[in-house]
Amino acid sequence: MTATDGENRPSDGPDLRSALRWALDANDRPGHAACDWLATEIVPGCNDAASAVASRTTTLEQLTALKVAFKSQRQGGATAAERNRAARLYAASIAAALVHHARRITHNSDRALNAAFVGLRDDENVERPLRELGAAALSALQQA
């Protein structure tokens, strides 16, 4: 059999597919691609950063790792869009830990968290599940 018959052809396995998907996403959604890639590395099986953060099945350890990754991206992203997206996801990671695990994974003050959660809740440019996390985290913060 020849390579064109299906044998001895290079595999287009998950590594190649994920690299190609990331490249296409970077072109289509430049502000989202880096954060999405980080999230898929930390939370295997997630579709993107928003779904990784918002999922009730994301562990506290994964949320902490996401928070650290997004904090780094928030400070060192290549574009303003990347930095802004990372800032929202950073706040959302903290919110998710508070809402889904009743744990605080930051030393930020209540005042700073309140401002971050209000910003997350009110930002029409982020996905609804993240806005809902912001609202729920505001309630949880006030009850703590």
N, CA, C and O atoms as a DFTB+ gen file, in Angstrom:
576 C
 N C O
     1  1       0.820      -1.188       0.000
     2  2       0.000       0.000       0.000
     3  2       0.862       1.247       0.000
     4  3       1.960       1.271       0.554
     5  1       0.348       2.255      -0.620
     6  2       1.071       3.524      -0.640
     7  2       0.554       4.420       0.462
     8  3      -0.477       4.150       1.079
     9  1       1.287       5.492       0.697
    10  2       0.878       6.435       1.737
    11  2      -0.482       7.040       1.436
    12  3      -1.217       7.409       2.351
    13  1      -0.816       7.141       0.169
    14  2      -2.119       7.709      -0.180
    15  2      -3.251       6.729       0.069
    16  3      -4.414       7.134       0.080
    17  1      -2.948       5.447       0.270
    18  2      -3.972       4.460       0.566
    19  2      -4.336       4.451       2.056
    20  3      -5.226       3.705       2.462
    21  1      -3.681       5.244       2.850
    22  2      -4.044       5.327       4.259
    23  2      -3.020       4.755       5.207
    24  3      -3.143       4.944       6.418
    25  1      -2.020       4.066       4.710
    26  2      -1.000       3.535       5.589
    27  2       0.236       4.416       5.520
    28  3       0.473       5.090       4.517
    29  1       1.003       4.408       6.564
    30  2       2.251       5.153       6.658
    31  2       2.057       6.669       6.473
    32  3       2.983       7.379       6.082
    33  1       0.863       7.140       6.754
    34  2       0.601       8.568       6.671
    35  2       0.847       9.177       8.045
    36  3       0.499       8.572       9.058
    37  1       1.440      10.364       8.093
    38  2       1.625      10.991       9.406
    39  2       0.283      11.189      10.091
    40  3      -0.717      11.524       9.455
    41  1       0.281      10.978      11.377
    42  2      -0.949      11.118      12.147
    43  2      -1.326      12.589      12.293
    44  3      -0.467      13.456      12.456
    45  1      -2.612      12.845      12.232
    46  2      -3.083      14.193      12.538
    47  2      -3.801      14.128      13.886
    48  3      -4.924      14.610      14.031
    49  1      -3.133      13.524      14.865
    50  2      -3.678      13.278      16.194
    51  2      -4.002      14.552      16.951
    52  3      -3.956      15.647      16.390
    53  1      -4.328      14.407      18.217
    54  2      -4.794      15.522      19.018
    55  2      -3.797      16.674      19.110
    56  3      -4.211      17.831      19.180
    57  1      -2.502      16.391      19.113
    58  2      -1.525      17.467      19.231
    59  2      -1.581      18.392      18.026
    60  3      -1.566      19.613      18.178
    61  1      -1.646      17.825      16.846
    62  2      -1.708      18.638      15.635
    63  2      -3.032      19.377      15.549
    64  3      -3.069      20.559      15.205
    65  1      -4.118      18.681      15.861
    66  2      -5.429      19.322      15.816
    67  2      -5.507      20.488      16.793
    68  3      -6.025      21.548      16.444
    69  1      -5.000      20.308      18.013
    70  2      -5.075      21.396      18.995
    71  2      -4.182      22.562      18.583
    72  3      -4.537      23.719      18.811
    73  1      -3.040      22.279      17.986
    74  2      -2.168      23.361      17.520
    75  2      -2.829      24.138      16.385
    76  3      -2.762      25.367      16.339
    77  1      -3.461      23.414      15.480
    78  2      -4.151      24.085      14.374
    79  2      -5.342      24.883      14.877
    80  3      -5.584      25.995      14.407
    81  1      -6.086      24.331      15.824
    82  2      -7.222      25.054      16.390
    83  2      -6.750      26.330      17.068
    84  3      -7.361      27.387      16.908
    85  1      -5.659      26.232      17.828
    86  2      -5.129      27.403      18.507
    87  2      -4.709      28.467      17.499
    88  3      -4.972      29.652      17.702
    89  1      -4.066      28.059      16.428
    90  2      -3.636      29.011      15.400
    91  2      -4.833      29.696      14.753
    92  3      -4.804      30.905      14.521
    93  1      -5.876      28.943      14.461
    94  2      -7.076      29.538      13.870
    95  2      -7.767      30.475      14.850
    96  3      -8.218      31.553      14.463
    97  1      -7.854      30.075      16.115
    98  2      -8.455      30.935      17.131
    99  2      -7.662      32.215      17.305
   100  3      -8.240      33.286      17.486
   101  1      -6.348      32.112      17.253
   102  2      -5.506      33.305      17.407
   103  2      -5.789      34.301      16.301
   104  3      -5.735      35.513      16.512
   105  1      -6.086      33.787      15.132
   106  2      -6.400      34.656      14.004
   107  2      -7.811      35.231      14.124
   108  3      -8.024      36.412      13.852
   109  1      -8.771      34.405      14.529
   110  2     -10.175      34.825      14.611
   111  2     -10.487      35.645      15.856
   112  3     -11.262      36.599      15.791
   113  1      -9.895      35.284      16.982
   114  2     -10.181      35.945      18.258
   115  2      -8.867      36.234      18.976
   116  3      -8.539      35.565      19.957
   117  1      -8.117      37.214      18.504
   118  2      -6.779      37.427      19.048
   119  2      -6.742      37.743      20.544
   120  3      -5.762      37.409      21.211
   121  1      -7.764      38.365      21.075
   122  2      -7.779      38.663      22.502
   123  2      -8.080      37.465      23.371
   124  3      -7.820      37.492      24.574
   125  1      -8.627      36.408      22.780
   126  2      -9.040      35.232      23.539
   127  2      -8.057      34.074      23.448
   128  3      -7.962      33.279      24.383
   129  1      -7.338      33.963      22.367
   130  2      -6.578      32.749      22.062
   131  2      -5.570      32.365      23.145
   132  3      -5.511      31.199      23.536
   133  1      -4.786      33.307      23.630
   134  2      -3.752      32.959      24.618
   135  2      -4.370      32.445      25.910
   136  3      -3.904      31.452      26.471
   137  1      -5.412      33.111      26.384
   138  2      -6.081      32.666      27.612
   139  2      -6.761      31.320      27.407
   140  3      -6.732      30.469      28.297
   141  1      -7.366      31.121      26.252
   142  2      -8.005      29.838      25.964
   143  2      -6.973      28.717      25.955
   144  3      -7.217      27.638      26.495
   145  1      -5.824      28.972      25.343
   146  2      -4.779      27.955      25.296
   147  2      -4.292      27.613      26.706
   148  3      -4.126      26.439      27.038
   149  1      -4.062      28.636      27.533
   150  2      -3.637      28.381      28.914
   151  2      -4.666      27.534      29.651
   152  3      -4.315      26.589      30.358
   153  1      -5.943      27.878      29.478
   154  2      -7.007      27.152      30.180
   155  2      -7.076      25.698      29.745
   156  3      -7.278      24.816      30.579
   157  1      -6.912      25.432      28.458
   158  2      -6.985      24.044      28.000
   159  2      -5.803      23.217      28.492
   160  3      -5.902      21.996      28.603
   161  1      -4.703      23.868      28.781
   162  2      -3.557      23.165      29.370
   163  2      -3.816      22.834      30.843
   164  3      -3.388      21.785      31.325
   165  1      -4.503      23.710      31.548
   166  2      -4.737      23.534      32.986
   167  2      -5.959      22.669      33.261
   168  3      -5.965      21.883      34.209
   169  1      -6.988      22.809      32.441
   170  2      -8.233      22.050      32.607
   171  2      -8.466      21.240      31.328
   172  3      -9.192      21.680      30.436
   173  1      -7.856      20.068      31.242
   174  2      -8.000      19.253      30.037
   175  2      -9.476      18.965      29.739
   176  3     -10.265      18.662      30.634
   177  1      -9.814      19.069      28.469
   178  2     -11.175      18.788      28.047
   179  2     -12.081      20.002      27.982
   180  3     -13.192      19.913      27.459
   181  1     -11.631      21.132      28.501
   182  2     -12.459      22.331      28.407
   183  2     -12.355      22.902      26.994
   184  3     -11.367      22.679      26.295
   185  1     -13.370      23.630      26.589
   186  2     -13.381      24.214      25.247
   187  2     -12.645      25.534      25.174
   188  3     -12.056      25.866      24.145
   189  1     -12.676      26.285      26.255
   190  2     -12.064      27.607      26.270
   191  2     -11.926      28.079      27.709
   192  3     -12.327      27.379      28.639
   193  1     -11.365      29.255      27.888
   194  2     -11.117      29.764      29.232
   195  2     -12.406      29.995      30.007
   196  3     -12.484      29.670      31.192
   197  1     -13.406      30.548      29.356
   198  2     -14.669      30.832      30.052
   199  2     -15.310      29.553      30.572
   200  3     -15.782      29.517      31.709
   201  1     -15.333      28.509      29.758
   202  2     -15.949      27.257      30.209
   203  2     -15.116      26.604      31.311
   204  3     -15.676      25.979      32.212
   205  1     -13.809      26.735      31.258
   206  2     -12.952      26.175      32.309
   207  2     -13.225      26.851      33.641
   208  3     -13.346      26.189      34.672
   209  1     -13.322      28.167      33.615
   210  2     -13.536      28.916      34.853
   211  2     -14.948      28.699      35.389
   212  3     -15.126      28.505      36.592
   213  1     -15.935      28.730      34.532
   214  2     -17.332      28.680      34.970
   215  2     -17.807      27.298      35.383
   216  3     -18.809      27.184      36.090
   217  1     -17.124      26.255      34.967
   218  2     -17.568      24.897      35.262
   219  2     -17.505      24.587      36.756
   220  3     -16.518      24.882      37.430
   221  1     -18.567      23.994      37.245
   222  2     -18.597      23.569      38.653
   223  2     -17.639      22.401      38.905
   224  3     -17.290      22.124      40.052
   225  1     -17.215      21.719      37.844
   226  2     -16.317      20.570      38.012
   227  2     -14.844      20.966      38.031
   228  3     -13.985      20.132      38.318
   229  1     -14.546      22.215      37.731
   230  2     -13.155      22.659      37.803
   231  2     -12.754      22.690      39.279
   232  3     -13.426      23.303      40.107
   233  1     -11.660      22.024      39.584
   234  2     -11.239      21.896      40.988
   235  2     -10.665      23.204      41.515
   236  3     -10.310      24.106      40.756
   237  1     -10.586      23.277      42.826
   238  2      -9.990      24.446      43.468
   239  2      -8.530      24.608      43.042
   240  3      -8.063      25.726      42.829
   241  1      -7.821      23.500      42.921
   242  2      -6.429      23.552      42.479
   243  2      -6.321      24.089      41.057
   244  3      -5.432      24.883      40.752
   245  1      -7.233      23.651      40.188
   246  2      -7.234      24.155      38.814
   247  2      -7.596      25.639      38.771
   248  3      -7.003      26.395      38.002
   249  1      -8.555      26.061      39.581
   250  2      -8.919      27.477      39.624
   251  2      -7.743      28.329      40.108
   252  3      -7.513      29.428      39.603
   253  1      -7.014      27.819      41.074
   254  2      -5.836      28.544      41.559
   255  2      -4.788      28.648      40.454
   256  3      -4.187      29.706      40.264
   257  1      -4.571      27.560      39.730
   258  2      -3.618      27.591      38.611
   259  2      -4.096      28.535      37.508
   260  3      -3.291      29.257      36.920
   261  1      -5.393      28.534      37.226
   262  2      -5.941      29.468      36.235
   263  2      -5.730      30.907      36.686
   264  3      -5.329      31.758      35.892
   265  1      -5.998      31.176      37.952
   266  2      -5.815      32.528      38.492
   267  2      -4.377      32.994      38.295
   268  3      -4.145      34.122      37.861
   269  1      -3.430      32.151      38.603
   270  2      -2.013      32.497      38.457
   271  2      -1.666      32.737      36.984
   272  3      -0.969      33.695      36.651
   273  1      -2.154      31.868      36.121
   274  2      -1.877      32.011      34.686
   275  2      -2.483      33.294      34.134
   276  3      -1.836      34.009      33.369
   277  1      -3.726      33.590      34.519
   278  2      -4.382      34.791      34.012
   279  2      -3.755      36.057      34.596
   280  3      -3.714      37.094      33.934
   281  1      -3.271      35.973      35.827
   282  2      -2.581      37.124      36.416
   283  2      -1.326      37.434      35.612
   284  3      -1.033      38.594      35.321
   285  1      -0.596      36.401      35.260
   286  2       0.606      36.580      34.452
   287  2       0.259      37.159      33.080
   288  3       0.932      38.066      32.592
   289  1      -0.786      36.631      32.471
   290  2      -1.218      37.110      31.157
   291  2      -1.752      38.541      31.250
   292  3      -1.581      39.335      30.326
   293  1      -2.390      38.856      32.357
   294  2      -2.919      40.205      32.582
   295  2      -1.787      41.227      32.598
   296  3      -1.945      42.356      32.135
   297  1      -0.664      40.819      33.129
   298  2       0.472      41.724      33.239
   299  2       1.371      41.693      32.005
   300  3       2.035      42.683      31.698
   301  1       1.398      40.563      31.296
   302  2       2.363      40.431      30.211
   303  2       1.783      40.101      28.854
   304  3       2.518      39.727      27.940
   305  1       0.473      40.233      28.709
   306  2      -0.143      39.943      27.418
   307  2       0.402      40.842      26.326
   308  3       0.795      41.980      26.582
   309  1       0.422      40.330      25.119
   310  2       1.007      41.060      23.990
   311  2       0.170      42.250      23.554
   312  3       0.703      43.230      23.034
   313  1      -1.140      42.170      23.762
   314  2      -2.021      43.247      23.311
   315  2      -2.930      43.690      24.447
   316  3      -3.091      42.982      25.441
   317  1      -3.518      44.861      24.288
   318  2      -4.473      45.339      25.283
   319  2      -5.664      44.394      25.390
   320  3      -6.182      44.170      26.484
   321  1      -6.100      43.839      24.264
   322  2      -7.231      42.904      24.280
   323  2      -6.894      41.670      25.115
   324  3      -7.735      41.207      25.886
   325  1      -5.683      41.131      24.978
   326  2      -5.264      39.977      25.781
   327  2      -5.209      40.332      27.252
   328  3      -5.673      39.563      28.094
   329  1      -4.651      41.481      27.572
   330  2      -4.540      41.900      28.974
   331  2      -5.913      42.128      29.602
   332  3      -6.143      41.753      30.751
   333  1      -6.818      42.738      28.852
   334  2      -8.163      42.968      29.370
   335  2      -8.907      41.659      29.588
   336  3      -9.565      41.475      30.612
   337  1      -8.804      40.754      28.626
   338  2      -9.452      39.442      28.748
   339  2      -8.892      38.691      29.953
   340  3      -9.644      38.096      30.725
   341  1      -7.587      38.720      30.108
   342  2      -6.950      38.029      31.231
   343  2      -7.388      38.629      32.566
   344  3      -7.570      37.896      33.538
   345  1      -7.559      39.933      32.629
   346  2      -8.002      40.582      33.872
   347  2      -9.395      40.092      34.258
   348  3      -9.651      39.822      35.431
   349  1     -10.289      39.977      33.289
   350  2     -11.644      39.486      33.580
   351  2     -11.604      38.024      34.014
   352  3     -12.314      37.633      34.940
   353  1     -10.783      37.217      33.355
   354  2     -10.683      35.806      33.709
   355  2     -10.004      35.613      35.067
   356  3     -10.331      34.678      35.798
   357  1      -9.077      36.483      35.399
   358  2      -8.446      36.462      36.722
   359  2      -9.520      36.669      37.792
   360  3      -9.600      35.907      38.756
   361  1     -10.343      37.705      37.615
   362  2     -11.423      37.971      38.568
   363  2     -12.425      36.814      38.594
   364  3     -12.915      36.434      39.657
   365  1     -12.722      36.264      37.426
   366  2     -13.681      35.164      37.350
   367  2     -13.163      33.906      38.041
   368  3     -13.948      33.158      38.623
   369  1     -11.864      33.664      37.986
   370  2     -11.276      32.505      38.670
   371  2     -11.435      32.640      40.184
   372  3     -11.766      31.677      40.876
   373  1     -11.197      33.832      40.674
   374  2     -11.376      34.095      42.105
   375  2     -12.848      33.948      42.476
   376  3     -13.186      33.367      43.508
   377  1     -13.720      34.484      41.617
   378  2     -15.166      34.386      41.847
   379  2     -15.617      32.929      41.869
   380  3     -16.401      32.536      42.733
   381  1     -15.133      32.132      40.934
   382  2     -15.531      30.720      40.858
   383  2     -15.109      29.955      42.108
   384  3     -15.867      29.120      42.603
   385  1     -13.930      30.222      42.616
   386  2     -13.485      29.550      43.840
   387  2     -14.395      29.919      45.012
   388  3     -14.732      29.073      45.841
   389  1     -14.782      31.173      45.067
   390  2     -15.662      31.646      46.133
   391  2     -17.060      31.038      46.002
   392  3     -17.641      30.591      46.991
   393  1     -17.589      31.025      44.793
   394  2     -18.955      30.562      44.549
   395  2     -19.058      29.036      44.578
   396  3     -19.947      28.491      45.232
   397  1     -18.160      28.345      43.880
   398  2     -18.279      26.891      43.737
   399  2     -17.608      26.094      44.847
   400  3     -17.962      24.939      45.082
   401  1     -16.641      26.703      45.530
   402  2     -15.901      25.957      46.553
   403  2     -15.901      26.650      47.917
   404  3     -15.324      26.134      48.874
   405  1     -16.544      27.813      48.011
   406  2     -16.590      28.590      49.256
   407  2     -15.188      28.833      49.814
   408  3     -14.965      28.774      51.023
   409  1     -14.250      29.107      48.906
   410  2     -12.860      29.357      49.308
   411  2     -12.363      30.633      48.656
   412  3     -12.704      30.939      47.513
   413  1     -11.572      31.353      49.382
   414  2     -10.956      32.583      48.893
   415  2      -9.532      32.236      48.461
   416  3      -8.743      31.749      49.270
   417  1      -9.198      32.482      47.192
   418  2      -7.873      32.118      46.674
   419  2      -7.034      33.362      46.366
   420  3      -6.179      33.345      45.480
   421  1      -7.291      34.425      47.102
   422  2      -6.550      35.661      46.901
   423  2      -6.417      36.407      48.215
   424  3      -7.181      36.193      49.156
   425  1      -5.436      37.280      48.255
   426  2      -5.265      38.151      49.415
   427  2      -5.784      39.550      49.121
   428  3      -5.628      40.451      49.946
   429  1      -6.398      39.748      47.962
   430  2      -6.961      41.054      47.632
   431  2      -8.016      41.444      48.665
   432  3      -8.692      40.588      49.236
   433  1      -8.142      42.732      48.892
   434  2      -9.109      43.231      49.867
   435  2     -10.535      43.032      49.369
   436  3     -10.774      42.840      48.177
   437  1     -11.476      43.083      50.308
   438  2     -12.890      43.002      49.930
   439  2     -13.255      44.135      48.975
   440  3     -14.036      43.942      48.043
   441  1     -12.698      45.292      49.206
   442  2     -12.984      46.441      48.345
   443  2     -12.514      46.187      46.909
   444  3     -13.239      46.473      45.955
   445  1     -11.303      45.651      46.760
   446  2     -10.771      45.349      45.434
   447  2     -11.587      44.250      44.758
   448  3     -11.887      44.333      43.567
   449  1     -11.942      43.223      45.525
   450  2     -12.744      42.138      44.964
   451  2     -14.125      42.635      44.553
   452  3     -14.639      42.260      43.499
   453  1     -14.720      43.475      45.385
   454  2     -16.028      44.035      45.051
   455  2     -15.966      44.760      43.704
   456  3     -16.834      44.569      42.853
   457  1     -14.951      45.584      43.518
   458  2     -14.797      46.324      42.255
   459  2     -14.585      45.366      41.079
   460  3     -15.146      45.566      40.002
   461  1     -13.783      44.340      41.289
   462  2     -13.522      43.371      40.212
   463  2     -14.780      42.595      39.850
   464  3     -15.050      42.361      38.672
   465  1     -15.545      42.195      40.852
   466  2     -16.756      41.418      40.598
   467  2     -17.845      42.277      39.956
   468  3     -18.591      41.794      39.104
   469  1     -17.941      43.537      40.355
   470  2     -18.891      44.454      39.708
   471  2     -18.506      44.632      38.237
   472  3     -19.365      44.590      37.356
   473  1     -17.222      44.829      37.981
   474  2     -16.748      44.968      36.608
   475  2     -17.031      43.743      35.779
   476  3     -17.417      43.852      34.615
   477  1     -16.844      42.573      36.364
   478  2     -17.115      41.316      35.673
   479  2     -18.610      41.178      35.388
   480  3     -19.007      40.847      34.271
   481  1     -19.424      41.428      36.390
   482  2     -20.881      41.320      36.241
   483  2     -21.430      42.253      35.164
   484  3     -22.349      41.896      34.427
   485  1     -20.860      43.440      35.086
   486  2     -21.403      44.476      34.206
   487  2     -20.772      44.521      32.818
   488  3     -21.195      45.319      31.981
   489  1     -19.781      43.692      32.556
   490  2     -19.083      43.732      31.267
   491  2     -19.829      42.905      30.223
   492  3     -19.783      41.675      30.251
   493  1     -20.500      43.568      29.323
   494  2     -21.282      42.899      28.273
   495  2     -20.392      42.188      27.243
   496  3     -20.899      41.444      26.404
   497  1     -19.095      42.407      27.299
   498  2     -18.178      41.765      26.357
   499  2     -17.706      40.389      26.815
   500  3     -17.024      39.690      26.065
   501  1     -18.057      39.994      28.025
   502  2     -17.678      38.654      28.493
   503  2     -18.902      37.748      28.459
   504  3     -20.042      38.212      28.445
   505  1     -18.644      36.477      28.447
   506  2     -19.694      35.483      28.357
   507  2     -20.620      35.545      29.570
   508  3     -20.203      35.880      30.679
   509  1     -21.878      35.215      29.329
   510  2     -22.896      35.254      30.387
   511  2     -22.491      34.454      31.633
   512  3     -22.668      34.956      32.743
   513  1     -21.951      33.223      31.497
   514  2     -21.583      32.483      32.720
   515  2     -20.556      33.232      33.586
   516  3     -20.577      33.113      34.811
   517  1     -19.674      33.990      32.963
   518  2     -18.700      34.763      33.736
   519  2     -19.379      35.948      34.424
   520  3     -19.063      36.263      35.571
   521  1     -20.303      36.598      33.732
   522  2     -21.053      37.696      34.354
   523  2     -21.873      37.172      35.533
   524  3     -21.964      37.824      36.573
   525  1     -22.459      36.006      35.366
   526  2     -23.239      35.399      36.447
   527  2     -22.346      35.043      37.636
   528  3     -22.758      35.185      38.787
   529  1     -21.131      34.584      37.362
   530  2     -20.177      34.320      38.448
   531  2     -19.854      35.599      39.206
   532  3     -19.765      35.596      40.434
   533  1     -19.679      36.690      38.470
   534  2     -19.417      37.974      39.118
   535  2     -20.539      38.370      40.057
   536  3     -20.285      38.818      41.175
   537  1     -21.775      38.210      39.614
   538  2     -22.932      38.544      40.442
   539  2     -23.020      37.638      41.671
   540  3     -23.266      38.109      42.781
   541  1     -22.818      36.341      41.464
   542  2     -22.884      35.398      42.580
   543  2     -21.761      35.646      43.577
   544  3     -21.961      35.512      44.784
   545  1     -20.590      36.003      43.084
   546  2     -19.454      36.275      43.970
   547  2     -19.696      37.541      44.790
   548  3     -19.281      37.614      45.947
   549  1     -20.350      38.518      44.216
   550  2     -20.703      39.723      44.977
   551  2     -21.571      39.360      46.174
   552  3     -21.339      39.838      47.285
   553  1     -22.565      38.520      45.948
   554  2     -23.430      38.065      47.042
   555  2     -22.646      37.287      48.090
   556  3     -22.809      37.505      49.291
   557  1     -21.801      36.381      47.628
   558  2     -20.997      35.581      48.558
   559  2     -20.050      36.451      49.367
   560  3     -19.842      36.206      50.555
   561  1     -19.482      37.455      48.738
   562  2     -18.555      38.359      49.431
   563  2     -19.282      39.144      50.502
   564  3     -18.740      39.358      51.587
   565  1     -20.484      39.572      50.221
   566  2     -21.261      40.352      51.188
   567  2     -21.719      39.498      52.358
   568  3     -21.909      40.008      53.462
   569  1     -21.898      38.197      52.126
   570  2     -22.344      37.292      53.191
   571  2     -21.195      36.811      54.062
   572  3     -21.411      36.326      55.173
   573  1     -19.991      36.943      53.567
   574  2     -18.812      36.426      54.316
   575  2     -18.456      37.306      55.495
   576  3     -17.503      37.015      56.217
